């Protein structure tokens, strides 16, 4: 891989994140090869979410807790 046409050091953090997002979205499922074990695990997790609904802690709660700990 040669030198990138874009000087990444001149991008802001937001611009870099947008570029990452653009690159990620440009990939198709055919671009990502998964071994059978990983595909089975991901399918199992998707099935669980469909059955039980999403579980976890909302980002706002995590952020609030992190902010509280920093103070």
N, CA, C and O atoms as a GROMACS GRO file, in nm:
protein
  284
    1UNK      N    1   0.084  -0.117   0.000
    1UNK     CA    2   0.000   0.000   0.000
    1UNK      C    3   0.089   0.123   0.000
    1UNK      O    4   0.179   0.134   0.083
    2UNK      N    5   0.065   0.215  -0.092
    2UNK     CA    6   0.146   0.336  -0.103
    2UNK      C    7   0.102   0.443  -0.007
    2UNK      O    8   0.014   0.423   0.077
    3UNK      N    9   0.164   0.558  -0.022
    3UNK     CA   10   0.131   0.673   0.062
    3UNK      C   11  -0.012   0.719   0.032
    3UNK      O   12  -0.051   0.730  -0.084
    4UNK      N   13  -0.090   0.745   0.138
    4UNK     CA   14  -0.228   0.788   0.115
    4UNK      C   15  -0.232   0.921   0.041
    4UNK      O   16  -0.145   1.006   0.060
    5UNK      N   17  -0.334   0.940  -0.043
    5UNK     CA   18  -0.350   1.064  -0.118
    5UNK      C   19  -0.394   1.177  -0.026
    5UNK      O   20  -0.390   1.294  -0.065
    6UNK      N   21  -0.437   1.144   0.093
    6UNK     CA   22  -0.488   1.240   0.190
    6UNK      C   23  -0.392   1.248   0.307
    6UNK      O   24  -0.352   1.146   0.362
    7UNK      N   25  -0.354   1.370   0.345
    7UNK     CA   26  -0.266   1.387   0.461
    7UNK      C   27  -0.351   1.380   0.587
    7UNK      O   28  -0.412   1.478   0.628
    8UNK      N   29  -0.354   1.263   0.648
    8UNK     CA   30  -0.439   1.239   0.763
    8UNK      C   31  -0.403   1.326   0.883
    8UNK      O   32  -0.489   1.355   0.966
    9UNK      N   33  -0.279   1.366   0.892
    9UNK     CA   34  -0.236   1.446   1.006
    9UNK      C   35  -0.300   1.585   1.006
    9UNK      O   36  -0.302   1.653   1.109
   10UNK      N   37  -0.354   1.628   0.893
   10UNK     CA   38  -0.417   1.760   0.885
   10UNK      C   39  -0.566   1.756   0.912
   10UNK      O   40  -0.631   1.861   0.919
   11UNK      N   41  -0.622   1.636   0.927
   11UNK     CA   42  -0.765   1.625   0.954
   11UNK      C   43  -0.795   1.645   1.102
   11UNK      O   44  -0.715   1.608   1.188
   12UNK      N   45  -0.910   1.704   1.130
   12UNK     CA   46  -0.955   1.714   1.269
   12UNK      C   47  -1.004   1.577   1.314
   12UNK      O   48  -1.022   1.486   1.233
   13UNK      N   49  -1.025   1.563   1.442
   13UNK     CA   50  -1.078   1.437   1.494
   13UNK      C   51  -1.213   1.406   1.432
   13UNK      O   52  -1.238   1.292   1.392
   14UNK      N   53  -1.300   1.505   1.422
   14UNK     CA   54  -1.431   1.484   1.361
   14UNK      C   55  -1.419   1.440   1.215
   14UNK      O   56  -1.494   1.353   1.170
   15UNK      N   57  -1.327   1.499   1.142
   15UNK     CA   58  -1.306   1.461   1.002
   15UNK      C   59  -1.254   1.318   0.991
   15UNK      O   60  -1.293   1.244   0.901
   16UNK      N   61  -1.166   1.280   1.081
   16UNK     CA   62  -1.114   1.143   1.081
   16UNK      C   63  -1.225   1.043   1.111
   16UNK      O   64  -1.234   0.939   1.047
   17UNK      N   65  -1.309   1.075   1.209
   17UNK     CA   66  -1.419   0.986   1.243
   17UNK      C   67  -1.518   0.975   1.127
   17UNK      O   68  -1.571   0.867   1.101
   18UNK      N   69  -1.543   1.086   1.059
   18UNK     CA   70  -1.632   1.082   0.943
   18UNK      C   71  -1.572   0.996   0.832
   18UNK      O   72  -1.644   0.921   0.765
   19UNK      N   73  -1.442   1.006   0.813
   19UNK     CA   74  -1.374   0.923   0.712
   19UNK      C   75  -1.385   0.775   0.748
   19UNK      O   76  -1.412   0.692   0.661
   20UNK      N   77  -1.364   0.743   0.874
   20UNK     CA   78  -1.378   0.605   0.920
   20UNK      C   79  -1.518   0.555   0.891
   20UNK      O   80  -1.537   0.444   0.840
   21UNK      N   81  -1.617   0.638   0.923
   21UNK     CA   82  -1.756   0.600   0.900
   21UNK      C   83  -1.783   0.578   0.751
   21UNK      O   84  -1.848   0.481   0.712
   22UNK      N   85  -1.733   0.669   0.668
   22UNK     CA   86  -1.751   0.656   0.523
   22UNK      C   87  -1.687   0.527   0.471
   22UNK      O   88  -1.745   0.457   0.389
   23UNK      N   89  -1.566   0.497   0.520
   23UNK     CA   90  -1.498   0.376   0.477
   23UNK      C   91  -1.574   0.252   0.520
   23UNK      O   92  -1.592   0.158   0.442
   24UNK      N   93  -1.619   0.251   0.645
   24UNK     CA   94  -1.691   0.136   0.698
   24UNK      C   95  -1.819   0.112   0.618
   24UNK      O   96  -1.850  -0.002   0.582
   25UNK      N   97  -1.893   0.219   0.591
   25UNK     CA   98  -2.019   0.208   0.517
   25UNK      C   99  -1.997   0.166   0.372
   25UNK      O  100  -2.088   0.114   0.308
   26UNK      N  101  -1.877   0.189   0.320
   26UNK     CA  102  -1.850   0.154   0.181
   26UNK      C  103  -1.828   0.004   0.162
   26UNK      O  104  -1.830  -0.046   0.050
   27UNK      N  105  -1.806  -0.068   0.272
   27UNK     CA  106  -1.784  -0.212   0.264
   27UNK      C  107  -1.917  -0.286   0.252
   27UNK      O  108  -2.016  -0.246   0.313
   28UNK      N  109  -1.917  -0.391   0.174
   28UNK     CA  110  -2.036  -0.476   0.165
   28UNK      C  111  -2.010  -0.602   0.246
   28UNK      O  112  -1.897  -0.629   0.286
   29UNK      N  113  -2.113  -0.679   0.269
   29UNK     CA  114  -2.095  -0.803   0.345
   29UNK      C  115  -2.001  -0.899   0.272
   29UNK      O  116  -1.936  -0.982   0.336
   30UNK      N  117  -1.993  -0.887   0.140
   30UNK     CA  118  -1.900  -0.972   0.065
   30UNK      C  119  -1.754  -0.934   0.091
   30UNK      O  120  -1.664  -1.016   0.071
   31UNK      N  121  -1.730  -0.811   0.135
   31UNK     CA  122  -1.594  -0.766   0.164
   31UNK      C  123  -1.541  -0.823   0.296
   31UNK      O  124  -1.420  -0.825   0.319
   32UNK      N  125  -1.631  -0.866   0.380
   32UNK     CA  126  -1.593  -0.913   0.514
   32UNK      C  127  -1.613  -1.064   0.522
   32UNK      O  128  -1.727  -1.112   0.525
   33UNK      N  129  -1.506  -1.136   0.525
   33UNK     CA  130  -1.518  -1.281   0.535
   33UNK      C  131  -1.508  -1.322   0.682
   33UNK      O  132  -1.419  -1.278   0.755
   34UNK      N  133  -1.600  -1.406   0.723
   34UNK     CA  134  -1.603  -1.455   0.861
   34UNK      C  135  -1.587  -1.606   0.860
   34UNK      O  136  -1.641  -1.675   0.773
   35UNK      N  137  -1.512  -1.655   0.956
   35UNK     CA  138  -1.504  -1.800   0.969
   35UNK      C  139  -1.640  -1.850   1.018
   35UNK      O  140  -1.719  -1.773   1.072
   36UNK      N  141  -1.666  -1.977   1.000
   36UNK     CA  142  -1.797  -2.033   1.036
   36UNK      C  143  -1.827  -2.018   1.185
   36UNK      O  144  -1.942  -1.998   1.223
   37UNK      N  145  -1.723  -2.028   1.269
   37UNK     CA  146  -1.744  -2.015   1.413
   37UNK      C  147  -1.788  -1.874   1.450
   37UNK      O  148  -1.878  -1.855   1.531
   38UNK      N  149  -1.724  -1.775   1.389
   38UNK     CA  150  -1.759  -1.636   1.419
   38UNK      C  151  -1.899  -1.604   1.364
   38UNK      O  152  -1.978  -1.537   1.432
   39UNK      N  153  -1.929  -1.650   1.244
   39UNK     CA  154  -2.062  -1.628   1.188
   39UNK      C  155  -2.170  -1.691   1.277
   39UNK      O  156  -2.274  -1.630   1.300
   40UNK      N  157  -2.144  -1.811   1.328
   40UNK     CA  158  -2.239  -1.878   1.416
   40UNK      C  159  -2.259  -1.799   1.546
   40UNK      O  160  -2.371  -1.787   1.595
   41UNK      N  161  -2.150  -1.745   1.601
   41UNK     CA  162  -2.159  -1.667   1.724
   41UNK      C  163  -2.239  -1.539   1.700
   41UNK      O  164  -2.323  -1.502   1.782
   42UNK      N  165  -2.213  -1.471   1.591
   42UNK     CA  166  -2.288  -1.349   1.560
   42UNK      C  167  -2.436  -1.380   1.538
   42UNK      O  168  -2.522  -1.304   1.582
   43UNK      N  169  -2.466  -1.489   1.470
   43UNK     CA  170  -2.605  -1.529   1.450
   43UNK      C  171  -2.672  -1.559   1.584
   43UNK      O  172  -2.788  -1.523   1.605
   44UNK      N  173  -2.600  -1.624   1.674
   44UNK     CA  174  -2.653  -1.656   1.807
   44UNK      C  175  -2.686  -1.527   1.882
   44UNK      O  176  -2.790  -1.516   1.946
   45UNK      N  177  -2.596  -1.430   1.875
   45UNK     CA  178  -2.618  -1.303   1.944
   45UNK      C  179  -2.736  -1.226   1.884
   45UNK      O  180  -2.814  -1.166   1.958
   46UNK      N  181  -2.748  -1.226   1.752
   46UNK     CA  182  -2.861  -1.159   1.689
   46UNK      C  183  -2.992  -1.226   1.728
   46UNK      O  184  -3.091  -1.158   1.755
   47UNK      N  185  -2.993  -1.358   1.732
   47UNK     CA  186  -3.112  -1.431   1.774
   47UNK      C  187  -3.151  -1.393   1.916
   47UNK      O  188  -3.269  -1.377   1.946
   48UNK      N  189  -3.052  -1.379   2.003
   48UNK     CA  190  -3.078  -1.343   2.143
   48UNK      C  191  -3.138  -1.203   2.152
   48UNK      O  192  -3.232  -1.181   2.229
   49UNK      N  193  -3.084  -1.109   2.076
   49UNK     CA  194  -3.137  -0.972   2.078
   49UNK      C  195  -3.280  -0.971   2.026
   49UNK      O  196  -3.366  -0.901   2.081
   50UNK      N  197  -3.307  -1.048   1.922
   50UNK     CA  198  -3.443  -1.054   1.868
   50UNK      C  199  -3.540  -1.116   1.969
   50UNK      O  200  -3.656  -1.075   1.976
   51UNK      N  201  -3.494  -1.211   2.045
   51UNK     CA  202  -3.578  -1.278   2.143
   51UNK      C  203  -3.597  -1.194   2.269
   51UNK      O  204  -3.710  -1.179   2.317
   52UNK      N  205  -3.488  -1.140   2.323
   52UNK     CA  206  -3.491  -1.071   2.452
   52UNK      C  207  -3.496  -0.919   2.440
   52UNK      O  208  -3.525  -0.850   2.538
   53UNK      N  209  -3.468  -0.868   2.323
   53UNK     CA  210  -3.458  -0.724   2.307
   53UNK      C  211  -3.318  -0.678   2.347
   53UNK      O  212  -3.241  -0.754   2.406
   54UNK      N  213  -3.287  -0.555   2.315
   54UNK     CA  214  -3.153  -0.505   2.349
   54UNK      C  215  -3.137  -0.494   2.500
   54UNK      O  216  -3.228  -0.452   2.572
   55UNK      N  217  -3.019  -0.530   2.547
   55UNK     CA  218  -2.988  -0.518   2.689
   55UNK      C  219  -2.859  -0.438   2.701
   55UNK      O  220  -2.778  -0.435   2.608
   56UNK      N  221  -2.842  -0.376   2.812
   56UNK     CA  222  -2.722  -0.298   2.833
   56UNK      C  223  -2.755  -0.169   2.907
   56UNK      O  224  -2.866  -0.151   2.956
   57UNK      N  225  -2.657  -0.083   2.912
   57UNK     CA  226  -2.671   0.044   2.982
   57UNK      C  227  -2.670   0.155   2.878
   57UNK      O  228  -2.581   0.160   2.793
   58UNK      N  229  -2.767   0.245   2.884
   58UNK     CA  230  -2.767   0.356   2.788
   58UNK      C  231  -2.640   0.440   2.800
   58UNK      O  232  -2.586   0.459   2.909
   59UNK      N  233  -2.593   0.492   2.685
   59UNK     CA  234  -2.472   0.572   2.682
   59UNK      C  235  -2.480   0.690   2.779
   59UNK      O  236  -2.380   0.722   2.844
   60UNK      N  237  -2.594   0.752   2.789
   60UNK     CA  238  -2.608   0.868   2.878
   60UNK      C  239  -2.575   0.830   3.022
   60UNK      O  240  -2.512   0.907   3.094
   61UNK      N  241  -2.619   0.709   3.065
   61UNK     CA  242  -2.590   0.663   3.202
   61UNK      C  243  -2.442   0.634   3.220
   61UNK      O  244  -2.383   0.668   3.322
   62UNK      N  245  -2.381   0.570   3.120
   62UNK     CA  246  -2.238   0.540   3.127
   62UNK      C  247  -2.158   0.668   3.134
   62UNK      O  248  -2.067   0.681   3.217
   63UNK      N  249  -2.191   0.763   3.049
   63UNK     CA  250  -2.119   0.890   3.047
   63UNK      C  251  -2.135   0.965   3.180
   63UNK      O  252  -2.038   1.020   3.232
   64UNK      N  253  -2.256   0.966   3.233
   64UNK     CA  254  -2.280   1.034   3.361
   64UNK      C  255  -2.197   0.971   3.472
   64UNK      O  256  -2.141   1.042   3.556
   65UNK      N  257  -2.189   0.838   3.471
   65UNK     CA  258  -2.109   0.770   3.573
   65UNK      C  259  -1.961   0.800   3.556
   65UNK      O  260  -1.890   0.820   3.654
   66UNK      N  261  -1.914   0.804   3.432
   66UNK     CA  262  -1.773   0.834   3.406
   66UNK      C  263  -1.741   0.977   3.451
   66UNK      O  264  -1.636   1.002   3.511
   67UNK      N  265  -1.830   1.069   3.422
   67UNK     CA  266  -1.808   1.209   3.459
   67UNK      C  267  -1.805   1.223   3.610
   67UNK      O  268  -1.724   1.299   3.664
   68UNK      N  269  -1.891   1.150   3.678
   68UNK     CA  270  -1.896   1.155   3.824
   68UNK      C  271  -1.766   1.102   3.884
   68UNK      O  272  -1.715   1.157   3.981
   69UNK      N  273  -1.712   0.995   3.826
   69UNK     CA  274  -1.588   0.936   3.876
   69UNK      C  275  -1.468   1.028   3.856
   69UNK      O  276  -1.376   1.028   3.937
   70UNK      N  277  -1.469   1.106   3.748
   70UNK     CA  278  -1.357   1.196   3.719
   70UNK      C  279  -1.352   1.314   3.814
   70UNK      O  280  -1.245   1.371   3.835
   71UNK      N  281  -1.465   1.352   3.870
   71UNK     CA  282  -1.470   1.471   3.956
   71UNK      C  283  -1.411   1.447   4.092
   71UNK      O  284  -1.408   1.538   4.176
   0.00000   0.00000   0.00000
